[in-house]
Amino acid sequence: MARALSVKVPTADIIALLENKIAEIKTAIADYPRATKQYKEDVKSYKKTLLALAIEKLNSEPELLFDEDALSVDTSYRGDVQITLNKTLFELPNEPVKPEDPSQKTWIRNVHTNKLEQLEKSLAVLKMTRQEEVSASTYNSVLDLL
C-alpha cells in the first residue's frame, strides 16, 4: 500500500529565489537597449566580413564566376539582383546572436504577460503568508516561472 508523501519547502528560500530572479530580469531589461545596439553593430560588421570574404574568394578564383554550383546571379520580382554563393567556398564567421527581449510578453498559463510581472505577483503573495513552509506544488509552480 502506497503512502502519501508531503514535502514542505521553506518560504524564505522561495522568496530569496524570486528576489534574485527579479533583480536579474530588471538588470537584463536595463541592459537590453545596449545589447540591441551592440547586436546591430555586430550585424554590420558580420555583413562586411562576409562581403570581404566573397570578394577575396572571387578575386583569387575568377573561374568561380562561371560555376553555377558555386555562384548564381538572379533577379527578384522587385528587380533586385541576388547573388548567391555556395557556403562551402569559404569558412563562414559566427553570426551574431540577437538578444532576447526580457520584457517580451508571452502566454504564461492563460495570461498574456511577462515573467517579471508574474514573479512580482508571486513574491507579493509569498511575502503576505505567515507560513514558514509551503508545499512542493507551490514551489513547482514558482519554478515554472523561473
N, C-alpha and C positions, 0 to 999 in steps of 0.2 A: 504494500500500500504506500503510495507516494505522499510525502508531507509537503505542505506549502512552505516556501522559503521567503522570508520577509527581510529585505535588505534596506538599511537606512543609510543615508549619506548626510554628513554634516552640512547644515545650511551655510555656515560661514565659508566652507570650501567652495560651494557653488557660487556664492556672492563674489568671492575673490576671483574665481574663474571668469565670471561675467564682467566684472570691472576691468580685468586685464584685456579681455577681448574688445570691450567698448573703447578703451583707450587705444588699442591697436587700430581699430576701424577709423576712429577720429583722426589719428595720425595719417592713415592712408588717404583719407578724404582731403586733409590739408596738403599732402604731397602730390595729389593727383594732377593738378594743373602743371606742376613742374615736370612730372613724369610724362605727361602728354606732350609737352613742348619738347622734351628730350627725344621722345619717340619720333616726332615729326622731323627733327634734325637728323636722327639716325636713318630714317627712311630716305631723306635726300642724299645722305652720304652713301647709303646702300645702292641707290639708283645710279649715282655717279660711278661707283666702283664697278657695277655690272656693265655699264656702258663702256668704261675704260677697258675692261676685260674683253668685251666683244670686239672693240676696235683693234685692240692689240692682237687678238686671235686672227681677225680677218686680214690685218696687215702682214702678219707673219706667214699666213697660209692663204694667199689670194684664190687658190683653186676651190676653196670652200664656197665662194660666191656662186659657183655653178653646180654645187652638190645639193640636190633637192632634199636629201635626207638630213643634211646639216643645217640648211638655211632655206627659209621660204619667205617670199615677199608677196603680200596680198593687200587688197584694199577692202575696207568695210563698206557697209551700206551707206555710211555717212561720208564716205570719201576719204577716210583716214587711211594712211599707209601703215600696215602692220608687218613688222619684221620679226620672224620667229627663228630663234637659234636653238639647236638641239643642246640640251643642258649637259650632255656628255662631252661636249667640246672643251669645256674648261671647268675648273673647280669653282663651285659657287660659294660665296661667303654666307655666313649665317644671316638669315633675315631677322630684322628687329622684331621683337615681340611687343604687341600693343598692350599697354597697361589696362587692367580691368578697372572699371569704374566702381569704387567701393560703395557709392550711394545709389547704384542702379536698383530700381525696383524690380522685384521678382515675385512670383507666387510662392508664398510660404503657407502651407496648408491651404486654406481657402481665402486668404487675404493677399491683396496686391500691395506689397510693402517692401521695405528693405530690411536687411539684417539688423542695422543699428536700432531702428525703431522697435523691433521685436525684442531685441536684447534689453533695451532700456525698460520696456514694459515688464519683462520677466524679472529684471533686477528690482524694480519698484515693488512688485508683488512679494518677492522673497524678503525684501527688507521690512515689509509690514508684518510678516509672520513672526510669531513668538516661539515657534517650534525650533528646537535646536537641531533637529534632524528631519529630513524629508525622505519620501520613498524613492526607490530606484527608478520608478516610472517617471517621476518628476525630473529626476536627474537626466534620464534618457531624452525627454522632450527638450530640455535645455541643450543637450549635446547635439541634437538635430540642428539647432540654430548656429552652433559653432562650426 
